[in-house]
Amino acid sequence: MFRKISIDEVLISAFVERWQPDTNTFHLPFGEMMILLHDVQYLLQIPVEGRLMSRTSEKIEHPDVGFCALLGMN
């Protein structure tokens, strides 16, 4: 049902460096960019309807395991 998601650590690092938490946007050479829920749905090919999934304010040791379980990928 779900495909395995490969993580590009260099790409993630580049986005982290350009993240602006005040505006929740990325500052890129060609302008400002915001990622919307629709973008996440398209990129990860997951449904965005149904129950809300959120994380707690406490530190999670292995968030990938928790979110995979919430998505039914375990």
DSSP file (Angstrom, degrees, kcal/mol; ACC not computed):
  #  RESIDUE AA STRUCTURE BP1 BP2  ACC     N-H-->O    O-->H-N    N-H-->O    O-->H-N    TCO  KAPPA ALPHA  PHI   PSI    X-CA   Y-CA   Z-CA
    1    1 A M              0   0    0      0, 0.0     2,-0.4     0, 0.0    72,-0.1   0.000 360.0 360.0 360.0 -50.7    0.0    0.0    0.0
    2    2 A F        -     0   0    0     70,-0.1     2,-0.3    44,-0.0    43,-0.1  -0.800 360.0-133.4-102.8 145.5    2.7    2.5    1.0
    3    3 A R        -     0   0    0     -2,-0.4     2,-0.3    41,-0.2     0, 0.0  -0.655  32.5 -97.7 -91.8 154.4    6.0    2.8   -0.8
    4    4 A K        -     0   0    0     -2,-0.3     2,-0.6     1,-0.1    -1,-0.1  -0.537  37.4-137.8 -71.1 132.1    9.3    3.0    1.1
    5    5 A I        -     0   0    0     -2,-0.3     2,-0.4    -3,-0.0    -1,-0.1  -0.814  11.3-151.2 -95.4 123.8   10.4    6.6    1.4
    6    6 A S        -     0   0    0     -2,-0.6     2,-0.5     2,-0.0     0, 0.0  -0.782  11.7-138.2 -94.4 140.4   14.1    7.3    0.9
    7    7 A I        -     0   0    0     -2,-0.4     2,-1.0     4,-0.0     3,-0.1  -0.851   5.0-154.6-102.1 125.9   15.6   10.2    2.7
    8    8 A D     >  -     0   0    0     -2,-0.5     4,-2.4     1,-0.2     5,-0.2  -0.838  11.7-171.2 -96.9  96.9   18.0   12.6    1.0
    9    9 A E  H  > S+     0   0    0     -2,-1.0     4,-2.4     1,-0.2    -1,-0.2   0.837  82.0  53.2 -63.2 -35.4   19.9   13.9    4.0
   10   10 A V  H  > S+     0   0    0      2,-0.2     4,-2.1     1,-0.2    -1,-0.2   0.916 110.8  47.1 -65.4 -42.8   21.8   16.6    2.0
   11   11 A L  H  > S+     0   0    0      2,-0.2     4,-2.2     1,-0.2    -2,-0.2   0.919 111.6  50.5 -64.6 -43.9   18.5   18.0    0.6
   12   12 A I  H  X S+     0   0    0     -4,-2.4     4,-2.6     1,-0.2    -2,-0.2   0.921 109.9  51.0 -59.6 -44.5   16.9   18.0    4.1
   13   13 A S  H  X S+     0   0    0     -4,-2.4     4,-2.2     1,-0.2    -1,-0.2   0.897 108.0  52.5 -60.2 -41.3   20.0   19.8    5.5
   14   14 A A  H  X S+     0   0    0     -4,-2.1     4,-0.9     1,-0.2    -1,-0.2   0.908 111.5  46.0 -62.5 -41.8   19.7   22.4    2.8
   15   15 A F  H >X S+     0   0    0     -4,-2.2     4,-0.6     1,-0.2     3,-0.5   0.898 109.5  54.7 -67.5 -39.7   16.0   23.0    3.6
   16   16 A V  H >< S+     0   0    0     -4,-2.6     3,-1.0     1,-0.2    -2,-0.2   0.905 105.7  53.2 -60.4 -41.1   16.7   23.2    7.3
   17   17 A E  H 3< S+     0   0    0     -4,-2.2    -1,-0.2     1,-0.2    -2,-0.2   0.789 113.2  43.7 -63.7 -27.4   19.3   25.9    6.7
   18   18 A R  H << S+     0   0    0     -4,-0.9     9,-2.4    -3,-0.5    -1,-0.2   0.396  85.7 118.7-100.5   1.9   16.8   28.0    4.8
   19   19 A W  E <<  -A   26   0A   0     -3,-1.0     7,-0.2    -4,-0.6    -3,-0.0  -0.510  46.6-160.8 -74.5 134.1   13.8   27.5    7.1
   20   20 A Q  E >>> -A   25   0A   0      5,-2.9     4,-1.5    -2,-0.2     5,-1.3  -0.903   3.6-169.6-114.5  99.7   12.4   30.7    8.7
   21   21 A P  T 345S+     0   0    0      0, 0.0    -1,-0.1     0, 0.0     5,-0.0   0.765  81.5  64.8 -64.2 -25.0   10.4   29.7   11.8
   22   22 A D  T 345S+     0   0    0      1,-0.2    -2,-0.0     3,-0.1     0, 0.0   0.885 120.7  19.9 -64.2 -37.3    8.9   33.2   12.2
   23   23 A T  T <45S-     0   0    0     -3,-0.9    -1,-0.2     2,-0.2     3,-0.1   0.437  99.6-125.3-111.1  -2.5    7.0   32.9    8.9
   24   24 A N  T  <5S+     0   0    0     -4,-1.5    11,-0.3     1,-0.2     2,-0.3   0.904  72.4 116.6  54.6  44.6    7.0   29.1    8.4
   25   25 A T  E   < -A   20   0A   0     -5,-1.3    -5,-2.9     9,-0.1     2,-0.4  -0.889  66.4-119.0-134.4 164.9    8.6   29.5    5.0
   26   26 A F  E     -AB  19  33A   0      7,-3.3     7,-2.5    -2,-0.3     2,-0.8  -0.903  19.6-143.1-103.2 135.5   11.8   28.6    3.2
   27   27 A H  E     + B   0  32A   0     -9,-2.4     5,-0.2    -2,-0.4    -2,-0.0  -0.881  31.5 173.7 -99.7 107.7   14.0   31.4    1.8
   28   28 A L  E >   - B   0  31A   0      3,-2.6     3,-1.9    -2,-0.8   -13,-0.0  -0.667  47.5-100.3-111.5 164.7   15.4   30.2   -1.4
   29   29 A P  T 3  S+     0   0    0      0, 0.0     3,-0.1     0, 0.0    -1,-0.0   0.792 123.5  45.5 -56.3 -28.8   17.5   31.9   -4.1
   30   30 A F  T 3  S-     0   0    0      1,-0.3     2,-0.3     0, 0.0    -3,-0.0   0.404 126.6 -76.7 -97.2   2.5   14.4   32.5   -6.3
   31   31 A G  E <   -B   28   0A   0     -3,-1.9    -3,-2.6     2,-0.0    -1,-0.3  -0.879  67.5 -33.3 137.7-168.5   12.1   33.7   -3.5
   32   32 A E  E     -B   27   0A   0     -2,-0.3     2,-0.4    -5,-0.2    -5,-0.2  -0.669  50.7-169.0 -91.6 142.9   10.1   32.5   -0.5
   33   33 A M  E     -B   26   0A   0     -7,-2.5    -7,-3.3    -2,-0.3     2,-0.4  -0.997   8.2-164.5-136.6 138.4    8.3   29.2   -0.5
   34   34 A M        -     0   0    0     -2,-0.4     2,-0.6    -9,-0.2    -9,-0.1  -0.965  16.5-138.3-119.6 136.9    5.7   27.6    1.8
   35   35 A I        -     0   0    0     -2,-0.4     2,-0.2   -11,-0.3    -2,-0.0  -0.848  23.0-162.3 -96.9 125.8    4.9   23.9    1.9
   36   36 A L    >>  -     0   0    0     -2,-0.6     4,-1.7     1,-0.1     3,-0.5  -0.576  34.3-104.3-102.3 166.0    1.1   23.2    2.2
   37   37 A L  H 3> S+     0   0    0      1,-0.3     4,-2.4     2,-0.2     5,-0.2   0.859 121.6  58.4 -57.0 -37.2   -0.7   20.1    3.2
   38   38 A H  H 3> S+     0   0    0      1,-0.2     4,-2.2     2,-0.2    -1,-0.3   0.880 103.6  52.7 -60.8 -38.6   -1.6   19.4   -0.4
   39   39 A D  H <> S+     0   0    0     -3,-0.5     4,-2.8     2,-0.2     5,-0.2   0.908 108.8  49.2 -63.6 -42.4    2.2   19.4   -1.2
   40   40 A V  H  X S+     0   0    0     -4,-1.7     4,-2.6     1,-0.2     5,-0.3   0.914 110.0  51.8 -63.3 -43.1    2.8   16.8    1.5
   41   41 A Q  H  X>S+     0   0    0     -4,-2.4     4,-1.3     1,-0.2     5,-0.7   0.921 113.7  43.9 -59.0 -44.8    0.0   14.7    0.2
   42   42 A Y  H  <5S+     0   0    0     -4,-2.2    -2,-0.2     2,-0.2    -1,-0.2   0.929 117.0  44.3 -67.5 -46.6    1.4   14.8   -3.4
   43   43 A L  H  <5S+     0   0    0     -4,-2.8    -2,-0.2     1,-0.2    -3,-0.2   0.904 125.2  31.1 -68.0 -43.0    5.1   14.2   -2.4
   44   44 A L  H  <5S-     0   0    0     -4,-2.6   -41,-0.2    -5,-0.2    -1,-0.2   0.552  97.5-133.8 -94.3  -8.7    4.4   11.4    0.1
   45   45 A Q  T  <5 +     0   0    0     -4,-1.3    -3,-0.2    -5,-0.3    -4,-0.1   0.924  57.3 138.0  53.5  50.1    1.4   10.0   -1.6
   46   46 A I      < -     0   0    0     -5,-0.7    -1,-0.2    -6,-0.3    -2,-0.1  -0.914  58.7-104.0-121.1 150.9   -0.6    9.7    1.6
   47   47 A P        -     0   0    0      0, 0.0     0, 0.0     0, 0.0     0, 0.0  -0.449  20.7-161.1 -71.5 146.1   -4.2   10.6    2.3
   48   48 A V        +     0   0    0     -2,-0.1     2,-0.3     4,-0.0    -7,-0.0   0.038  62.2  89.9-114.8  25.0   -4.9   13.8    4.1
   49   49 A E        +     0   0    0      3,-0.0     2,-0.3     2,-0.0     0, 0.0  -0.850  65.9  39.5-117.0 157.6   -8.4   13.1    5.2
   50   50 A G  S    S+     0   0    0     -2,-0.3     2,-0.0     2,-0.0    -2,-0.0  -0.806  97.1   8.6 110.8-152.4   -9.5   11.4    8.4
   51   51 A R  S    S-     0   0    0     -2,-0.3     2,-0.2     1,-0.1    -2,-0.0  -0.322  76.8-106.9 -70.6 147.7   -8.3   11.7   11.9
   52   52 A L        -     0   0    0     -2,-0.0     2,-0.5     1,-0.0    -1,-0.1  -0.532  29.0-157.9 -72.6 135.2   -5.8   14.3   12.9
   53   53 A M        +     0   0    0     -2,-0.2     2,-0.3    18,-0.0    14,-0.0  -0.971  23.1 158.3-113.5 129.6   -2.2   13.1   13.6
   54   54 A S        -     0   0    0     -2,-0.5     2,-0.3     0, 0.0    -2,-0.0  -0.954  33.7-120.0-144.3 164.5    0.0   15.3   15.8
   55   55 A R        -     0   0    0     -2,-0.3     2,-0.1     1,-0.1    -2,-0.0  -0.677  28.7-113.1-102.8 160.8    3.0   15.0   17.9
   56   56 A T        -     0   0    0     -2,-0.3     4,-0.1     2,-0.2    -1,-0.1  -0.406  25.7-113.9 -84.8 168.0    3.4   15.7   21.6
   57   57 A S  S    S+     0   0    0     -2,-0.1     2,-0.1     2,-0.1    -1,-0.1   0.648  90.9  92.2 -77.2 -14.4    5.5   18.5   23.0
   58   58 A E  S    S-     0   0    0      1,-0.1     2,-0.2     0, 0.0    -2,-0.2  -0.440  92.7 -92.3 -79.1 156.5    7.8   16.0   24.6
   59   59 A K        -     0   0    0     -2,-0.1     2,-0.5     1,-0.0    -1,-0.1  -0.484  36.7-150.6 -70.8 132.2   10.9   14.8   22.8
   60   60 A I        -     0   0    0     -2,-0.2    -1,-0.0     1,-0.1    -5,-0.0  -0.911   4.0-152.6-105.9 127.0   10.3   11.6   20.9
   61   61 A E  S    S+     0   0    0     -2,-0.5    -1,-0.1     1,-0.3    -2,-0.0   0.912  90.9  18.3 -67.1 -43.2   13.4    9.3   20.5
   62   62 A H    >>  +     0   0    0      1,-0.1     4,-1.5     2,-0.0     3,-0.8  -0.684  67.1 169.3-129.4  77.7   12.3    7.7   17.2
   63   63 A P  H 3> S+     0   0    0      0, 0.0     4,-2.7     0, 0.0     5,-0.3   0.817  76.1  63.1 -62.4 -29.2    9.7    9.9   15.6
   64   64 A D  H 3> S+     0   0    0      1,-0.2     4,-2.0     2,-0.2     5,-0.2   0.892 103.3  48.4 -62.2 -38.2    9.9    7.9   12.3
   65   65 A V  H <> S+     0   0    0     -3,-0.8     4,-2.0     2,-0.2    -1,-0.2   0.918 112.4  48.8 -67.0 -43.4    8.7    4.8   14.1
   66   66 A G  H  X S+     0   0    0     -4,-1.5     4,-2.1     1,-0.2    -2,-0.2   0.916 113.9  44.4 -63.8 -44.5    5.8    6.6   15.8
   67   67 A F  H  X S+     0   0    0     -4,-2.7     4,-2.0     2,-0.2    -1,-0.2   0.862 110.7  54.4 -71.5 -34.1    4.6    8.3   12.6
   68   68 A C  H  <>S+     0   0    0     -4,-2.0     5,-3.4    -5,-0.3     4,-0.4   0.911 109.3  49.1 -62.3 -40.3    4.9    5.0   10.6
   69   69 A A  H ><5S+     0   0    0     -4,-2.0     3,-1.1     3,-0.2    -2,-0.2   0.916 110.0  50.7 -64.7 -42.3    2.7    3.3   13.2
   70   70 A L  H 3<5S+     0   0    0     -4,-2.1    -1,-0.2     1,-0.3    -2,-0.2   0.839 111.6  48.4 -64.1 -31.5    0.1    6.2   12.9
   71   71 A L  T 3<5S-     0   0    0     -4,-2.0    -1,-0.3    -5,-0.1    -2,-0.2   0.486 117.2-114.5 -86.3  -2.6    0.1    5.8    9.1
   72   72 A G  T < 5S+     0   0    0     -3,-1.1    -3,-0.2    -4,-0.4    -2,-0.1   0.799  78.5 127.8  76.5  28.7   -0.3    2.0    9.4
   73   73 A M      <       0   0    0     -5,-3.4    -4,-0.2     1,-0.2    -5,-0.1   0.205 360.0 360.0-102.5  14.8    3.1    1.3    7.9
   74   74 A N              0   0    0     -6,-0.4    -1,-0.2    -5,-0.2    -5,-0.1   0.476 360.0 360.0 -90.9 360.0    4.5   -1.0   10.6
